[in-house]
């Protein structure tokens, strides 16, 4: 008897999420697709990030000027507009540091600026989604573990960003791991996160979408007893809810307590 079953080809995804990433970064797409069930597909648009070189190489500490330039017009606006032209259900920005330097008001202005080119698709990003996640989890005491390529000043700006929204930042800093995306593993990242357990946060955010992190979430939550939120985990969670796919998000079971919650409001 002939088997007429066709292999899956990805076209039957019921939810399609778009993500804008730095040109030499593969982290967001890799982690988003790892978390996403078969019913969700991930589609990326890339823009040049002057702090990265071919092969994903970066300086040990990234300079701040490219971080701010990354979100300035016209390139981000063009990338979002082109991505939004696809038949998607939600958009997300797959980078963290720019919101740190923009601060709360600058980030709000950024999303307002992008609104005309989104084709009315909902849009989120790491820090916006992280705030929604903390609220959904009831977390007010937070720790922020930044990538090793963030310097202390950038990390401090990130802490100030979350304090603007009323969160108590009990710890923040770049993690003491090699400043090389390919050198970060679930093992060495987990060991670093264990060192901040003494601060007793309600939740820890592993910031930076280029840091390999989603494989640490479930085991660390079971071991440490606080919530673990990561940059790529949180943008997928938020984007799914903004896309009206709450049932899909709630059905994800292997990537932390967050997927068992819903945002407090659609525009969080």
Long-range contacts (C-beta under 8 A, 24 or more apart in sequence): 8-38, 10-41, 12-39, 13-38, 13-39, 13-40, 13-41, 14-39, 14-40, 14-245, 14-248, 15-39, 15-40, 15-41, 15-89, 15-240, 15-243, 15-245, 15-248, 16-40, 16-41, 16-42, 16-43, 16-86, 16-87, 16-88, 16-89, 17-41, 17-42, 17-43, 17-88, 17-89, 17-90, 17-91, 17-92, 17-236, 17-239, 17-240, 17-243, 18-42, 18-43, 18-44, 18-45, 18-83, 18-84, 18-86, 18-88, 18-90, 18-91, 18-92, 18-121, 19-43, 19-44, 19-45, 19-91, 19-92, 19-93, 19-94, 19-235, 20-44, 20-45, 20-46, 20-47, 20-76, 20-79, 20-80, 20-83, 20-91, 20-92, 20-93, 20-94, 20-95, 21-45, 21-46, 21-94, 21-95, 21-209, 22-46, 22-47, 22-48, 22-49, 22-52, 22-70, 22-94, 22-95, 22-210, 23-47, 23-48, 23-49, 23-52, 24-49, 24-52, 24-53, 24-54, 24-55, 24-56, 24-57, 25-49, 25-52, 25-56, 25-94, 25-95, 25-181, 25-209, 25-210, 26-56, 27-94, 27-181, 27-209, 27-210, 27-211, 27-212, 27-232, 28-94, 28-209, 28-210, 28-231, 28-232, 28-235, 31-209, 31-212, 31-213, 31-214, 31-230, 31-232, 31-233, 32-94, 32-232, 32-235, 32-236, 34-214, 35-214, 35-232, 35-233, 35-236, 35-252, 35-255, 36-236, 37-248, 37-251, 37-252, 39-248, 40-236, 40-240, 40-245, 40-248, 43-83, 43-86, 43-88, 44-83, 44-94, 45-79, 45-80, 45-82, 45-83, 46-79, 47-75, 47-76, 47-78, 47-79, 48-75, 49-95, 56-181, 56-182, 56-210, 58-149, 58-179, 58-180, 58-181, 59-149, 59-179, 60-148, 60-149, 60-179, 61-149, 61-150, 61-151, 61-179, 62-97, 62-149, 62-150, 62-151, 62-154, 64-101, 64-153, 64-154, 67-97, 67-98, 67-100, 67-101, 67-154, 68-98, 68-101, 68-102, 70-95, 70-98, 71-98, 71-102, 71-110, 73-113, 76-114, 77-113, 77-114, 77-117, 78-117, 80-114, 80-117, 80-118, 80-123, 81-117, 81-118, 84-117, 84-118, 84-119, 84-121, 85-119, 88-121, 89-121, 89-243, 89-244, 89-245, 90-121, 90-122, 90-123, 90-124, 90-239, 90-240, 90-242, 90-243, 91-118, 91-121, 91-122, 91-123, 91-124, 91-239, 92-123, 92-124, 92-125, 92-129, 92-235, 92-236, 92-238, 92-239, 93-123, 93-124, 93-125, 93-126, 93-235, 94-125, 94-126, 94-209, 94-231, 94-232, 94-235, 95-125, 95-126, 95-209, 96-125, 96-126, 96-127, 96-158, 96-207, 96-208, 96-209, 96-231, 97-150, 97-154, 97-158, 97-208, 99-125, 99-126, 99-127, 99-128, 99-161, 100-127, 100-154, 100-157, 100-158, 100-161, 101-154, 101-157, 103-157, 103-160, 103-161, 103-164, 104-161, 104-164, 104-165, 107-161, 122-239, 122-242, 122-243, 122-266, 123-242, 124-235, 124-238, 124-239, 124-242, 125-235, 126-207, 126-209, 126-231, 126-234, 126-235, 127-158, 127-161, 127-162, 128-238, 128-268, 129-234, 129-235, 129-237, 129-238, 129-239, 130-162, 130-205, 130-207, 130-229, 130-231, 130-234, 131-162, 131-165, 131-167, 131-268, 132-234, 132-238, 132-263, 132-264, 132-268, 133-203, 133-229, 133-234, 133-237, 133-238, 133-258, 133-261, 133-263, 134-167, 134-202, 134-203, 134-205, 134-229, 135-263, 135-264, 135-268, 136-258, 136-261, 136-262, 136-263, 136-264, 137-202, 137-203, 137-227, 137-229, 137-257, 137-258, 137-261, 138-202, 139-167, 139-201, 139-202, 139-203, 139-227, 140-166, 140-167, 140-168, 140-202, 141-167, 141-168, 141-170, 141-200, 141-201, 141-202, 141-203, 142-167, 142-168, 142-169, 142-170, 142-201, 142-202, 142-203, 142-204, 142-205, 143-169, 143-170, 143-171, 143-172, 143-196, 143-199, 143-201, 143-203, 143-204, 143-205, 144-169, 144-171, 144-172, 144-173, 144-204, 144-205, 144-207, 145-172, 145-173, 145-175, 145-192, 145-193, 145-196, 145-204, 145-205, 145-206, 145-207, 146-172, 146-173, 146-174, 146-175, 146-207, 146-208, 147-174, 147-175, 147-179, 147-184, 147-207, 147-208, 147-210, 147-211, 148-174, 148-175, 148-176, 148-177, 148-178, 148-179, 148-184, 149-174, 149-179, 149-208, 150-174, 150-207, 150-208, 158-207, 170-199, 170-200, 170-201, 171-196, 171-199, 171-201, 181-210, 181-211, 181-212, 184-211, 184-212, 185-212, 186-212, 186-213, 186-215, 186-216, 189-213, 189-216, 190-216, 190-219, 190-220, 193-220, 193-224, 193-228, 194-220, 194-223, 194-224, 197-224, 197-226, 200-226, 201-226, 202-226, 202-227, 203-227, 203-228, 203-229, 204-228, 204-229, 205-229, 205-230, 205-231, 205-234, 206-230, 206-231, 207-231, 209-235, 214-255, 217-255, 217-256, 218-254, 218-255, 218-256, 221-256, 221-257, 227-256, 227-257, 227-258, 228-256, 229-256, 229-258, 233-258, 234-258, 238-263, 238-268, 241-266, 242-266
